[in-house]
Amino acid sequence: MLVAQVGSVLAVVAVLAALAAAVLAVVRLRARRGIATAMQRATYDVLHTAALAAEPLRGGLSPTSAGKAARHLRALVGAAGLTIADGDRCLAFDGRGGHHSEQFTAAATRALDTHRSVILAAADLPCDRVDCVVRGAVVAPLSGPDGRAAAALVAVADDHPAPGLVQATLETARWAATQIALAELESSRERLARAEVRALRAQISPHFIYNALTAIASFVRTDPERARELILEFAEFTRYSFRAHGDFTTLAEELRSIDRYLTIERARFGDRLQVRLQIAPEVLPVGLPFLCLQPLVENAVRHGLSRKPGVGMVSIEARDAGAECHITVEDDGVGMDPEVFAAGGPETDDGQHVGLANVDERLRSVFGDHFGLVVETAPGAGTKVSMRVPKFHPGVRA
């Protein structure tokens, strides 16, 4: 009986020891995964708060974005209150001291006019409220790289502004101005991309429309039905190319327009122009910038095959590559000098470089600098142009 009791006690002790070891292992694992020191924790908190403030600021400075960023900017500065004001009004306020908004706006106007920060003492902020805690403020213009500023950051102090608050406000204002400048840069890139699409549309008209109409005219008497079909294809092609809405399209729509283009070109070249398509059905709905594939095919026909004696082949391939779609346009034509595509390389007289550079810039503008065109070519060796397109990307909707 005693032996049985001893055995039960030992079993309980063994279970408790196992539980203690498991708890200790979990505690050690969590400590290893966590932030070990107070300095590391403080660094994480600052970076996290800065990221929260950066997101609305990267959308441009407005009352809405300023309102979303003010709370996080106040946390970065460590002020009792914080105002973002332009020369006319207070865009946003967080914390204490909101009843001084007119005085803060006037101080922001002075800082913007002089391009210098302003320190406000209690005498500069008279107030009749007995419960007012405002004893000073630091006003720092949000100056961009060019020195211009459209707004100012006002950090409210419940005591005379200490040197630490002054320095924190100036550094935070400099950082916030950088985020706003990046937003303006992104907006400029988007405007440039739209302008380049308009330029690309203008480039279509001179050389292609004349050749297309000439080819159609050659069938008017000999094959009226064929001429009618070509006119319809030409009308649909121009309707798509000159449409007035949407910066993006689907791969399926772009390929449909390319098919119309090649139908017209085959009417010109006859059996000299051969086309090979290899398209994965999974990538047909992928969104991509409008008119980014058609110029590559046009370049292959116009510059690669039209100068080649005999039969030429244009191959278009779109492959499913996980999170991306890989597209290549290749021809076995006369090829080109690789120096044309080098940084700062000269443009050719017939616009050969212009169309490819246009597409490359728009791809980088939309998807990032690592999504530009890859061109493989040499005189007499044909040309292969490749691009990678993410299947899903924020803001890309056909």
Phi, psi and chi 1 to 4 in degrees:
 res  aa     phi    psi   chi1   chi2   chi3   chi4
   1 MET       -  -44.7 -175.3   68.3  176.5      -
   2 LEU   -63.5  -39.5 -179.3   59.9      -      -
   3 VAL   -61.6  -40.0  173.4      -      -      -
   4 ALA   -64.5  -41.4      -      -      -      -
   5 GLN   -64.4  -43.9  -69.1  177.1  -14.3      -
   6 VAL   -60.2  -40.3  170.8      -      -      -
   7 GLY   -63.2  -38.7      -      -      -      -
   8 SER   -65.8  -41.9  -61.7      -      -      -
   9 VAL   -63.1  -43.4  170.5      -      -      -
  10 LEU   -62.6  -38.2  -69.2  175.4      -      -
  11 ALA   -63.9  -41.8      -      -      -      -
  12 VAL   -64.6  -42.4  171.1      -      -      -
  13 VAL   -61.7  -40.6  170.6      -      -      -
  14 ALA   -63.3  -41.5      -      -      -      -
  15 VAL   -63.6  -44.8  171.3      -      -      -
  16 LEU   -62.8  -39.0  -68.4  175.6      -      -
  17 ALA   -64.2  -40.3      -      -      -      -
  18 ALA   -64.2  -41.8      -      -      -      -
  19 LEU   -63.7  -42.1  -71.8  174.9      -      -
  20 ALA   -62.3  -40.8      -      -      -      -
  21 ALA   -64.7  -39.1      -      -      -      -
  22 ALA   -65.4  -44.0      -      -      -      -
  23 VAL   -61.8  -43.4  170.5      -      -      -
  24 LEU   -61.5  -39.4 -178.0   59.9      -      -
  25 ALA   -65.0  -41.1      -      -      -      -
  26 VAL   -64.2  -43.5  170.6      -      -      -
  27 VAL   -61.6  -43.3  169.9      -      -      -
  28 ARG   -64.2  -39.5  -73.4  179.1  175.7  175.7
  29 LEU   -64.2  -43.0 -178.4   61.3      -      -
  30 ARG   -66.1  -38.8  -72.3 -176.6  174.9  177.7
  31 ALA   -65.2  -35.7      -      -      -      -
  32 ARG   -69.6  -38.0 -169.4 -178.5  -56.4  118.8
  33 ARG   -78.9  -24.9  -69.1  178.6  176.9  175.7
  34 GLY   -78.8 -177.2      -      -      -      -
  35 ILE   -86.1  121.3  -62.7  175.3      -      -
  36 ALA   -76.9  -39.8      -      -      -      -
  37 THR  -117.4  162.3   67.1      -      -      -
  38 ALA   -63.8  -36.1      -      -      -      -
  39 MET   -64.8  -42.3 -178.5  175.9  -66.8      -
  40 GLN   -63.7  -39.9  -70.1  174.3  -23.2      -
  41 ARG   -64.0  -42.6 -177.8   67.8 -166.9  179.5
  42 ALA   -63.9  -41.1      -      -      -      -
  43 THR   -61.4  -43.8  -58.5      -      -      -
  44 TYR   -61.5  -44.7  167.8   80.1      -      -
  45 ASP   -61.6  -41.8  -71.6  -19.7      -      -
  46 VAL   -65.5  -46.0  170.0      -      -      -
  47 LEU   -65.5  -39.4  -67.0  175.7      -      -
  48 HIS   -65.2  -44.3 -180.0   64.8      -      -
  49 THR   -63.7  -40.5  -55.8      -      -      -
  50 ALA   -63.0  -39.0      -      -      -      -
  51 ALA   -65.2  -38.4      -      -      -      -
  52 LEU   -65.6  -36.6  -66.4  175.6      -      -
  53 ALA   -75.2  -32.0      -      -      -      -
  54 ALA   -67.7  -35.6      -      -      -      -
  55 GLU   -57.7  -51.6 -176.1  175.1   -5.2      -
  56 PRO   -68.8  -34.7   20.8  -31.2      -      -
  57 LEU   -65.5  -32.0  -67.9  177.1      -      -
  58 ARG   -70.1   -8.8  -69.5  -69.6  -69.0  -88.3
  59 GLY   -88.8    1.2      -      -      -      -
  60 GLY   100.7  156.6      -      -      -      -
  61 LEU   -87.7  119.5 -171.2   60.6      -      -
  62 SER  -151.5  167.7   66.6      -      -      -
  63 PRO   -56.1  -35.6  -28.3   36.0      -      -
  64 THR   -68.7  -50.3  -59.3      -      -      -
  65 SER   -67.0  -37.7   63.4      -      -      -
  66 ALA   -63.3  -39.9      -      -      -      -
  67 GLY   -62.9  -38.4      -      -      -      -
  68 LYS   -72.8  -30.1  -67.3  179.3  179.6  178.7
  69 ALA   -89.1  -22.3      -      -      -      -
  70 ALA   -59.5  -42.7      -      -      -      -
  71 ARG   -62.1  -42.7  176.3  167.3   61.1   92.4
  72 HIS   -72.5  -35.4  -53.7  -60.4      -      -
  73 LEU   -66.2  -37.6  -67.4  174.9      -      -
  74 ARG   -63.3  -38.5 -176.5  168.3   75.9   89.2
  75 ALA   -65.1  -37.7      -      -      -      -
  76 LEU   -65.9  -40.0  -71.9  175.3      -      -
  77 VAL   -77.1  -34.7  173.3      -      -      -
  78 GLY    79.3   36.1      -      -      -      -
  79 ALA  -100.6  161.6      -      -      -      -
  80 ALA   -69.9  -29.5      -      -      -      -
  81 GLY  -155.1  164.0      -      -      -      -
  82 LEU  -149.0  135.6 -174.7  132.6      -      -
  83 THR  -123.4  140.9  -66.1      -      -      -
  84 ILE  -113.1  116.4  -58.8  174.9      -      -
  85 ALA  -131.8  145.0      -      -      -      -
  86 ASP  -101.2 -164.7   58.5   17.2      -      -
  87 GLY   -73.2  -10.1      -      -      -      -
  88 ASP  -115.8  -28.2  -59.3  -41.1      -      -
  89 ARG  -159.2  169.6   55.9  176.6  174.4  161.1
  90 CYS   -88.8  116.6  172.8      -      -      -
  91 LEU   -75.4  -36.1  -62.4  176.3      -      -
  92 ALA  -160.6  153.8      -      -      -      -
  93 PHE  -144.6  143.8 -172.3   87.8      -      -
  94 ASP  -141.8  138.5 -175.1   75.9      -      -
  95 GLY    93.5 -150.7      -      -      -      -
  96 ARG   -96.0  156.5  -68.2  178.8  -72.1  179.5
  97 GLY    96.7   16.0      -      -      -      -
  98 GLY   -63.1  -23.5      -      -      -      -
  99 HIS   -73.8   -5.6   54.9  -73.2      -      -
 100 HIS   -97.7   19.5  -75.3  -84.4      -      -
 101 SER   -58.9  -38.1   58.6      -      -      -
 102 GLU   -65.0  -40.7  -68.2 -175.0    2.7      -
 103 GLN   -68.0  -37.8  -65.9  167.7  -32.6      -
 104 PHE   -66.6  -39.4  -67.6  151.4      -      -
 105 THR   -64.5  -41.1  -58.6      -      -      -
 106 ALA   -63.7  -40.7      -      -      -      -
 107 ALA   -67.2  -36.7      -      -      -      -
 108 ALA   -64.3  -39.4      -      -      -      -
 109 THR   -60.8  -41.8  -58.3      -      -      -
 110 ARG   -64.9  -41.0 -179.8  153.4   43.7  110.9
 111 ALA   -65.7  -37.1      -      -      -      -
 112 LEU   -71.2  -35.2  -66.6  174.8      -      -
 113 ASP   -70.2  -36.7  -69.9  -18.9      -      -
 114 THR   -95.7  -10.2   60.4      -      -      -
 115 HIS    58.7   31.2  -56.3  -75.1      -      -
 116 ARG  -134.0  150.6  -61.4  174.5   63.0   88.7
 117 SER   -71.5  156.9   58.4      -      -      -
 118 VAL  -129.0  134.5  176.4      -      -      -
 119 ILE  -106.8  123.2  -52.1  -62.9      -      -
 120 LEU  -105.7  130.1  -58.9  177.4      -      -
 121 ALA   -96.8  178.5      -      -      -      -
 122 ALA   -61.5  -34.3      -      -      -      -
 123 ALA   -66.4  -24.2      -      -      -      -
 124 ASP   -82.9   -7.4  -59.0  -45.1      -      -
 125 LEU  -128.3   61.7  -60.5  166.7      -      -
 126 PRO   -62.6  144.1   24.3  -34.0      -      -
 127 CYS  -152.0  140.9 -177.4      -      -      -
 128 ASP   -90.6   -7.7  -64.0  -27.4      -      -
 129 ARG   -80.0  128.5  -66.8  177.3   54.2  167.7
 130 VAL   -73.3  -22.5  -65.0      -      -      -
 131 ASP   -95.7   10.4   59.6  -19.7      -      -
 132 CYS   -70.5  131.3  179.5      -      -      -
 133 VAL  -104.7   -0.8  -62.1      -      -      -
 134 VAL   -74.9  123.0  177.3      -      -      -
 135 ARG  -122.3    0.4  -63.4  -65.9 -179.6  -91.4
 136 GLY   170.5  176.8      -      -      -      -
 137 ALA  -162.2  155.5      -      -      -      -
 138 VAL  -117.8  125.4 -177.8      -      -      -
 139 VAL  -113.3  120.4 -174.5      -      -      -
 140 ALA  -126.5  122.4      -      -      -      -
 141 PRO   -67.7  143.6   22.6  -30.3      -      -
 142 LEU   -87.2   79.2  -60.2  174.5      -      -
 143 SER   -85.8  131.4  -59.2      -      -      -
 144 GLY   -82.5 -175.0      -      -      -      -
 145 PRO   -59.9  -27.9  -21.8   32.2      -      -
 146 ASP   -87.6    2.3   56.5   -1.3      -      -
 147 GLY    89.1  -11.4      -      -      -      -
 148 ARG   -82.1  149.3  -66.5 -177.4  -58.7  173.7
 149 ALA  -138.8  135.2      -      -      -      -
 150 ALA  -104.6  -10.0      -      -      -      -
 151 ALA  -153.2  171.5      -      -      -      -
 152 ALA  -137.6  153.6      -      -      -      -
 153 LEU  -100.9  129.0 -155.7   65.4      -      -
 154 VAL  -118.9  113.1 -176.2      -      -      -
 155 ALA   -97.7  122.0      -      -      -      -
 156 VAL   -90.5  134.4 -179.8      -      -      -
 157 ALA  -115.7  143.8      -      -      -      -
 158 ASP   -92.7   10.7   52.1   10.0      -      -
 159 ASP  -149.8  177.0 -161.2   -8.5      -      -
 160 HIS   -59.7  131.9 -176.2   78.0      -      -
 161 PRO   -53.9  119.3  -25.2   34.1      -      -
 162 ALA   -80.2  158.8      -      -      -      -
 163 PRO   -55.7  -34.0  -26.0   34.3      -      -
 164 GLY   -64.2  -42.3      -      -      -      -
 165 LEU   -66.2  -39.5  178.0   63.9      -      -
 166 VAL   -61.6  -48.4  174.2      -      -      -
 167 GLN   -66.0  -41.4 -168.9   62.7   32.9      -
 168 ALA   -63.7  -38.6      -      -      -      -
 169 THR   -66.9  -43.0  -56.5      -      -      -
 170 LEU   -63.9  -43.9  -64.5  177.8      -      -
 171 GLU   -68.2  -40.4  -67.9  -61.8  -30.9      -
 172 THR   -65.4  -39.8  -58.3      -      -      -
 173 ALA   -63.1  -40.8      -      -      -      -
 174 ARG   -63.8  -42.1 -173.3  177.3  -64.3  112.3
 175 TRP   -66.3  -44.3  173.9   84.0      -      -
 176 ALA   -63.5  -37.8      -      -      -      -
 177 ALA   -62.8  -35.5      -      -      -      -
 178 THR   -64.6  -41.7  -59.0      -      -      -
 179 GLN   -63.1  -40.7  -54.4  -52.9  -51.3      -
 180 ILE   -66.7  -38.8  -63.4  170.6      -      -
 181 ALA   -64.0  -37.7      -      -      -      -
 182 LEU   -64.5  -37.0  -70.2  173.6      -      -
 183 ALA   -63.5  -42.0      -      -      -      -
 184 GLU   -65.9  -36.9  -65.6  174.6   -6.4      -
 185 LEU   -64.7  -43.0  176.1   61.6      -      -
 186 GLU   -63.2  -39.8 -175.9   63.3   27.5      -
 187 SER   -63.6  -38.9  176.5      -      -      -
 188 SER   -64.9  -39.1  -62.5      -      -      -
 189 ARG   -64.6  -38.5  -68.7 -173.4   68.8  173.3
 190 GLU   -66.3  -41.2  -68.0  175.2   -2.5      -
 191 ARG   -64.6  -38.8  -69.7 -165.2  -62.5  -90.7
 192 LEU   -64.6  -40.6  176.8   61.4      -      -
 193 ALA   -62.2  -41.3      -      -      -      -
 194 ARG   -65.6  -38.7  -72.6 -167.1  -69.2  -91.7
 195 ALA   -64.7  -36.6      -      -      -      -
 196 GLU   -68.8  -33.7  -72.0  177.7  -22.2      -
 197 VAL   -63.5  -42.4  171.2      -      -      -
 198 ARG   -62.7  -39.9  -69.7 -166.8  -65.9  -91.4
 199 ALA   -65.3  -37.8      -      -      -      -
 200 LEU   -66.8  -38.2 -162.4   59.3      -      -
 201 ARG   -62.7  -41.5  -74.6  169.0  171.4  165.2
 202 ALA   -64.6  -31.4      -      -      -      -
 203 GLN   -71.2  -26.4 -175.3 -175.9  -20.5      -
 204 ILE   -65.3  -41.7  -68.8  172.4      -      -
 205 SER   -62.7  -44.6   55.7      -      -      -
 206 PRO   -64.6  -49.4    0.9    1.7      -      -
 207 HIS   -91.5  -37.1   60.2  -93.3      -      -
 208 PHE   -80.7  -44.2  173.2   69.8      -      -
 209 ILE   -62.1  -42.2  -67.5  179.0      -      -
 210 TYR   -61.5  -47.3  173.0   80.1      -      -
 211 ASN   -64.4  -38.4  -68.1  -26.1      -      -
 212 ALA   -64.6  -46.9      -      -      -      -
 213 LEU   -64.8  -35.5  -67.2  177.1      -      -
 214 THR   -64.2  -41.9  -58.7      -      -      -
 215 ALA   -65.3  -41.3      -      -      -      -
 216 ILE   -64.4  -41.1  -66.4  170.9      -      -
 217 ALA   -60.4  -31.4      -      -      -      -
 218 SER   -68.5  -17.5   67.1      -      -      -
 219 PHE  -101.8   -5.7  -71.4   99.3      -      -
 220 VAL   -58.7  -43.1  168.8      -      -      -
 221 ARG   -90.6  -39.1  -68.6 -173.6  177.8 -178.8
 222 THR   -79.6  -33.4   58.7      -      -      -
 223 ASP  -148.8   77.4 -166.9  -15.4      -      -
 224 PRO   -57.5  -37.8  -22.4   32.5      -      -
 225 GLU   -64.2  -40.8 -173.8   60.0   29.2      -
 226 ARG   -65.3  -39.9  178.2   76.5 -175.1  -78.0
 227 ALA   -61.0  -40.9      -      -      -      -
 228 ARG   -63.2  -44.0  178.6 -179.6  177.8  -82.6
 229 GLU   -62.2  -41.0  -67.3  174.3   -1.8      -
 230 LEU   -67.5  -36.6  -69.0  174.6      -      -
 231 ILE   -62.9  -41.4  -71.0  173.8      -      -
 232 LEU   -64.9  -42.0  -66.6  176.0      -      -
 233 GLU   -63.6  -41.5  -64.8  -72.7   -1.9      -
 234 PHE   -64.1  -40.4  177.2   73.9      -      -
 235 ALA   -63.9  -42.9      -      -      -      -
 236 GLU   -67.4  -38.0  -72.8  -61.0  -45.2      -
 237 PHE   -63.2  -47.5  172.9   80.3      -      -
 238 THR   -67.8  -34.5   54.0      -      -      -
 239 ARG   -60.8  -44.3 -179.1 -169.7   62.9   81.1
 240 TYR   -68.3  -44.2  174.1   80.3      -      -
 241 SER   -66.5  -31.6  -61.2      -      -      -
 242 PHE  -109.4   21.2  -67.5   96.6      -      -
 243 ARG   -63.4  151.1   70.4  179.9 -168.7  179.1
 244 ALA  -100.4    3.2      -      -      -      -
 245 HIS  -132.5  148.3   62.9  -78.7      -      -
 246 GLY    87.4  124.5      -      -      -      -
 247 ASP   -89.2  -10.2  -65.7  -31.6      -      -
 248 PHE  -130.8  159.3  -57.5  100.2      -      -
 249 THR  -143.8  178.6 -173.2      -      -      -
 250 THR   -99.6  159.8   63.4      -      -      -
 251 LEU   -61.0  -35.6  177.4   59.6      -      -
 252 ALA   -62.5  -43.7      -      -      -      -
 253 GLU   -66.3  -40.9  -74.3  -68.5  -31.5      -
 254 GLU   -64.5  -40.4 -166.7   82.7  -12.2      -
 255 LEU   -68.0  -34.1  -71.0  172.3      -      -
 256 ARG   -64.9  -40.1 -168.5  172.6  -66.8  116.3
 257 SER   -67.4  -38.8  176.5      -      -      -
 258 ILE   -63.8  -37.8  -71.5  170.9      -      -
 259 ASP   -61.6  -40.0 -179.6   64.4      -      -
 260 ARG   -65.8  -41.0  -63.5 -173.9  179.8  106.6
 261 TYR   -60.6  -45.6  166.8   79.5      -      -
 262 LEU   -69.1  -31.2  -69.9  173.2      -      -
 263 THR   -60.7  -42.7  -62.7      -      -      -
 264 ILE   -69.7  -40.7  -63.1  170.2      -      -
 265 GLU   -67.5  -34.2  -69.0  -67.8   58.8      -
 266 ARG   -66.6  -28.1  -82.3 -166.3  -68.2  -98.5
 267 ALA   -66.0  -29.3      -      -      -      -
 268 ARG   -80.3  -47.8  -69.2  178.5   55.6 -147.4
 269 PHE   -91.0  -18.8  -69.5  100.2      -      -
 270 GLY    66.5 -138.5      -      -      -      -
 271 ASP   -72.3   -8.6  -65.8  -23.3      -      -
 272 ARG   -66.3  -25.6  -74.3 -176.4   54.9 -152.7
 273 LEU  -103.6  113.8  175.4   57.6      -      -
 274 GLN  -110.3  144.3  -57.5  -66.8  -43.1      -
 275 VAL  -129.6  134.3  178.7      -      -      -
 276 ARG  -124.4  125.8 -176.0  178.5   67.5   86.9
 277 LEU  -115.1  136.4  -67.6  174.5      -      -
 278 GLN  -140.4   94.7 -171.2  173.8   -7.7      -
 279 ILE  -119.6  125.1  -49.4  -63.1      -      -
 280 ALA   -76.1  127.1      -      -      -      -
 281 PRO   -58.2  -28.4  -21.2   31.8      -      -
 282 GLU   -64.6  -23.2  -62.0   85.0   -2.3      -
 283 VAL  -100.0    0.2  -60.3      -      -      -
 284 LEU   -60.2  -35.8  -72.0  174.3      -      -
 285 PRO   -80.8   -1.0   -9.0   25.9      -      -
 286 VAL   -61.5  134.5  170.0      -      -      -
 287 GLY   -86.2  142.2      -      -      -      -
 288 LEU  -151.5  160.9   66.2  166.9      -      -
 289 PRO   -58.4  140.9  -25.3   34.9      -      -
 290 PHE   -59.5  135.2  177.0   63.8      -      -
 291 LEU    57.2   46.0  -78.9 -174.7      -      -
 292 CYS  -106.2  -14.7   76.8      -      -      -
 293 LEU  -102.6  -36.9 -171.7   55.9      -      -
 294 GLN   -58.1  -40.6 -170.8  -90.3  -22.4      -
 295 PRO   -62.9  -28.9  -24.0   34.3      -      -
 296 LEU   -68.7  -40.4  -51.7 -174.3      -      -
 297 VAL   -69.1  -42.0  177.4      -      -      -
 298 GLU   -61.8  -40.0 -178.5  178.9   -7.8      -
 299 ASN   -62.4  -40.1 -175.1   79.4      -      -
 300 ALA   -63.9  -41.3      -      -      -      -
 301 VAL   -74.9  -48.5  174.2      -      -      -
 302 ARG   -71.7  -42.1 -179.3 -176.1  173.5 -163.5
 303 HIS  -103.7  -22.1  -57.1  -67.4      -      -
 304 GLY   -94.1  -49.5      -      -      -      -
 305 LEU   -97.4  -30.1  -58.1 -178.1      -      -
 306 SER   -64.1  -24.3   63.8      -      -      -
 307 ARG   -95.9   -1.1  -57.2  170.4 -177.3  174.5
 308 LYS   -95.8  130.1  176.3 -174.8  176.7  179.7
 309 PRO   -72.2  143.7   25.1  -33.0      -      -
 310 GLY    83.4 -160.0      -      -      -      -
 311 VAL   -80.8  140.7  176.9      -      -      -
 312 GLY  -128.8  151.6      -      -      -      -
 313 MET  -120.3  133.2  171.2   73.3   73.8      -
 314 VAL  -113.3  124.2  174.7      -      -      -
 315 SER  -113.9  130.2  -60.3      -      -      -
 316 ILE  -121.2  122.9  -54.5  170.9      -      -
 317 GLU  -130.7  136.3 -178.8  179.3   -4.0      -
 318 ALA  -133.0  115.2      -      -      -      -
 319 ARG  -113.0  147.6  -65.0 -175.4  -68.5  106.6
 320 ASP   -81.7  120.6 -174.9    1.8      -      -
 321 ALA  -128.1   58.9      -      -      -      -
 322 GLY    70.6 -114.4      -      -      -      -
 323 ALA   -80.9   -2.0      -      -      -      -
 324 GLU  -127.9  163.1  -63.1  177.8  -10.3      -
 325 CYS  -115.6  125.5  168.7      -      -      -
 326 HIS  -103.4  123.6  -68.4 -179.2      -      -
 327 ILE  -121.4  135.2  -55.5  171.8      -      -
 328 THR  -132.6  142.5   60.1      -      -      -
 329 VAL  -124.4  120.1  175.8      -      -      -
 330 GLU  -131.7  142.5 -174.8  173.4    4.1      -
 331 ASP  -133.1  157.0   67.5   75.8      -      -
 332 ASP  -106.0   36.9   58.8   -2.0      -      -
 333 GLY   -84.8 -150.6      -      -      -      -
 334 VAL   -77.4  -13.1  -62.2      -      -      -
 335 GLY    74.9 -179.0      -      -      -      -
 336 MET  -144.9  167.0  -67.6  173.9  -82.0      -
 337 ASP   -77.5  122.7 -174.7   -9.2      -      -
 338 PRO   -59.7  -23.0  -22.4   32.6      -      -
 339 GLU   -63.8  -20.6  -68.5  -62.6  -34.8      -
 340 VAL   -60.5  -32.8  172.0      -      -      -
 341 PHE   -99.9    4.8  -55.2  101.8      -      -
 342 ALA   -70.5  159.7      -      -      -      -
 343 ALA   -58.9  122.8      -      -      -      -
 344 GLY    75.7   11.9      -      -      -      -
 345 GLY   -65.7  156.2      -      -      -      -
 346 PRO   -71.8  150.0   27.3  -33.9      -      -
 347 GLU   -84.8  145.9  -64.7  179.9   -3.2      -
 348 THR   -79.9  159.0   56.4      -      -      -
 349 ASP   -65.7  -27.8  -65.9  -23.9      -      -
 350 ASP   -98.5   16.0   52.9    7.1      -      -
 351 GLY    81.3   13.9      -      -      -      -
 352 GLN   -60.8  -42.4 -175.5  172.9    0.0      -
 353 HIS   -77.6  -30.7 -176.6 -158.3      -      -
 354 VAL   -61.0  -48.2  177.3      -      -      -
 355 GLY   -63.0  -43.9      -      -      -      -
 356 LEU   -68.1  -40.8  -65.7  179.9      -      -
 357 ALA   -63.9  -36.7      -      -      -      -
 358 ASN   -60.9  -49.1 -176.8  -58.7      -      -
 359 VAL   -64.5  -43.1  173.7      -      -      -
 360 ASP   -59.3  -44.7  179.4   73.1      -      -
 361 GLU   -65.6  -40.8  174.4   60.1   29.8      -
 362 ARG   -69.5  -37.2  -71.8 -167.7  -68.3  128.3
 363 LEU   -61.9  -44.7  -72.6  173.0      -      -
 364 ARG   -66.5  -36.4  -65.9  175.6 -172.7  -87.5
 365 SER   -65.4  -38.2  174.6      -      -      -
 366 VAL   -83.7  -48.8  172.7      -      -      -
 367 PHE  -102.3  -16.4  -61.2  123.4      -      -
 368 GLY   118.4  161.2      -      -      -      -
 369 ASP   -65.9  -19.5  -74.2  -26.7      -      -
 370 HIS   -89.1   10.7   52.3  -66.1      -      -
 371 PHE  -115.8   30.0  -78.1   97.9      -      -
 372 GLY   -80.0  179.2      -      -      -      -
 373 LEU   -74.5  148.9  -67.4 -179.1      -      -
 374 VAL  -117.9  119.4  176.5      -      -      -
 375 VAL  -113.7  125.7 -179.6      -      -      -
 376 GLU  -119.0  116.9  -56.6  170.9   58.0      -
 377 THR  -158.5  163.0 -173.2      -      -      -
 378 ALA  -164.6  152.2      -      -      -      -
 379 PRO   -56.1  125.4  -26.3   35.0      -      -
 380 GLY    82.0   -0.4      -      -      -      -
 381 ALA  -114.3   10.7      -      -      -      -
 382 GLY    76.1 -175.9      -      -      -      -
 383 THR  -140.3  137.1  -58.5      -      -      -
 384 LYS  -127.5  122.1  179.7  179.4  179.8 -179.8
 385 VAL  -115.9  126.7 -176.2      -      -      -
 386 SER  -121.2  148.4  -53.9      -      -      -
 387 MET  -143.3  152.2   69.5  169.5   72.6      -
 388 ARG  -115.8  132.5  -63.6  160.5   41.6 -127.4
 389 VAL  -127.4  124.5  178.0      -      -      -
 390 PRO   -63.8  140.2  -17.4   29.6      -      -
 391 LYS   -66.3  -33.4  -73.2 -177.0  178.3  177.2
 392 PHE  -134.6  129.9  -54.9   99.8      -      -
 393 HIS  -147.8  135.7 -169.6   80.0      -      -
 394 PRO   -56.2  132.4  -23.5   32.7      -      -
 395 GLY    85.0   -7.0      -      -      -      -
 396 VAL   -97.8  103.9  177.2      -      -      -
 397 ARG  -136.1  121.1  -67.2 -178.7  178.8   84.4
 398 ALA   -74.6      -      -      -      -      -
